[in-house]
Amino acid sequence: MNPTNRTVVVTGIGATTPLGGDSASTWEAMLAGRSGVRQLDGERFADLPVRIAARAAVDPEDVLPRPLTRKTDRSAQFALIAAREAWADAGFTAKAGEDPAVAPERLGTVIASGIGGVTTLLDQYDVLKEKGVRRVSPHTVPMLMPNGPSANVGLEVNAQAGVHTPVSACASGAEAIGYAVEMIRTGRADVVVAGGTEAAIHPLPIVAFANMMAMSKNNDEPTKASRPYDKGRDGFVLGEGAGVVILESAEHAAKRGARVYCEVLGQGLSADSHHIAQPEPTGRGIAAALQNLLDSSDLKPSEVVHLNAHATSTPQGDAAEIKALRKVLGDDLDHVAVSATKSMTGHLLGGAGGIETVATVLALHHRTAPPTINVDDLDDDIDADIVRDEPRALPEGPIAAINNSFGFGGHNVVLAFRSV
């Protein structure tokens, strides 16, 4: 067997999001066009300029045992919940080694977070100031490490081929999945648990984003605040949760008789080299990432019928993404059904690429593009076919879909998938 350039497929999915505690309930809510954005309750949020966010529909403390939640950050808890669902969905019944279908040394994890255990860091600092040295948790360092979610998932499944955490702000989850694809293609692993997670709904990150003028301040209408492509969009809404996929070499999946959702065609990468936080307005870097994907795979623009856009609901970012798509795809963009699911989930930062990959995989599997909500007055600069308010059927036959993720620092990641 040639260990390089192996075909990679998706055999399992898992999620916990503002729309549902698993992938099925999340998908159902997406198709129904439900928003997960709510008012933030509690005194700590009362005086903030932004008092809305998309909290997880199911709190991890209601799912995981108390001893585990005491020694893991919320971001790791979300990752564990999503990974457990994906692992079972792929047909594995125990950790690697105990389940003979996968060997530990052939299993990896790549779970990313854009911010890591920020709530642990901030909360434990408050404990230090208010209660003293002896009350600080001895688990603080493992909890706040950005690689904590991936490490915990790796321990859960007994992954020994490598446990990794790429950090590229809001592109982190997508970059994790791309890295996992390369682990399989180069022969380092047969199976990889990959995705993204985030849990940063805390006053400090909210105020910091708000002072950057990056977040919507539509506190009076939470469910309408995230409005990609609308003329009245004024910034993103912070979300939390995780999305995880099980990636596997096609040969390994076939050998164990696994159900396959779709094929992963590859990734395209680039950097804007423009500004630490502002998007490059012409979409130059995004276009380069998309072109890199086309050049490094057998994907043809005519195959692409669906796109899960990054589309955070910022005035500059949404327009730049569409300009880039038009530049590279040309007239082929006209037959691409564009969905912006952040209109419902909010922006999960480093978790966005994970949950939006899950949504893209399900869109191909069910041949249905989820809607974009809150587009009441489409921006004149949005030259694309936006799926609005209602889901849309995708064509029969071989089709492909793209998932875009971009991050502060100018990181651009484009993932592509094909139906099977």
Stockholm file with secondary structure:
# STOCKHOLM 1.0

chainA/1-420         MNPTNRTVVVTGIGATTPLGGDSASTWEAMLAGRSGVRQLDGERFADLPVRIAARAAVDPEDVLPRPLTRKTDRSAQFALIAAREAWADAGFTAKAGEDPAVAPERLGTVIASGIGGVTTLLDQYDVLKEKGVRRVSPHTVPMLMPNGPSANVGLEVNAQAGVHTPVSACASGAEAIGYAVEMIRTGRADVVVAGGTEAAIHPLPIVAFANMMAMSKNNDEPTKASRPYDKGRDGFVLGEGAGVVILESAEHAAKRGARVYCEVLGQGLSADSHHIAQPEPTGRGIAAALQNLLDSSDLKPSEVVHLNAHATSTPQGDAAEIKALRKVLGDDLDHVAVSATKSMTGHLLGGAGGIETVATVLALHHRTAPPTINVDDLDDDIDADIVRDEPRALPEGPIAAINNSFGFGGHNVVLAFRSV
#=GR chainA/1-420 SS CCCSSCCEEEEEEEEEBTTBSSHHHHHHHHHHTCCCCEECCSGGGTTSSCCEEBCCSSCGGGTSCHHHHHTSCHHHHHHHHHHHHHHHHTTCCSSBTTBTTSCGGGEEEEEECSSCSHHHHHHHHHHHHHHCGGGSCTTHHHHHCTTHHHHHHHHHHTCCSEEECCCCGGGHHHHHHHHHHHHHHTTSCSEEEEEEEECCCSHHHHHHHHHTTCBCCCTTCGGGSCCTTBTTCCCBCBBCEEEEEEEEEHHHHHHTTCCCCEEEEEEEEEECCSCSSSCCTTCHHHHHHHHHHHHTSSCCGGGEEEEECCCCSCHHHHHHHHHHHHHHHGGGGGGCEEECTHHHHCBCGGGHHHHHHHHHHHHHHHTEECCBCCCSSBCTTCCSEECBSSCEECCSSSCEEEEEEEETTTEEEEEEEECC
#=GC SS_cons         CCCSSCCEEEEEEEEEBTTBSSHHHHHHHHHHTCCCCEECCSGGGTTSSCCEEBCCSSCGGGTSCHHHHHTSCHHHHHHHHHHHHHHHHTTCCSSBTTBTTSCGGGEEEEEECSSCSHHHHHHHHHHHHHHCGGGSCTTHHHHHCTTHHHHHHHHHHTCCSEEECCCCGGGHHHHHHHHHHHHHHTTSCSEEEEEEEECCCSHHHHHHHHHTTCBCCCTTCGGGSCCTTBTTCCCBCBBCEEEEEEEEEHHHHHHTTCCCCEEEEEEEEEECCSCSSSCCTTCHHHHHHHHHHHHTSSCCGGGEEEEECCCCSCHHHHHHHHHHHHHHHGGGGGGCEEECTHHHHCBCGGGHHHHHHHHHHHHHHHTEECCBCCCSSBCTTCCSEECBSSCEECCSSSCEEEEEEEETTTEEEEEEEECC
//
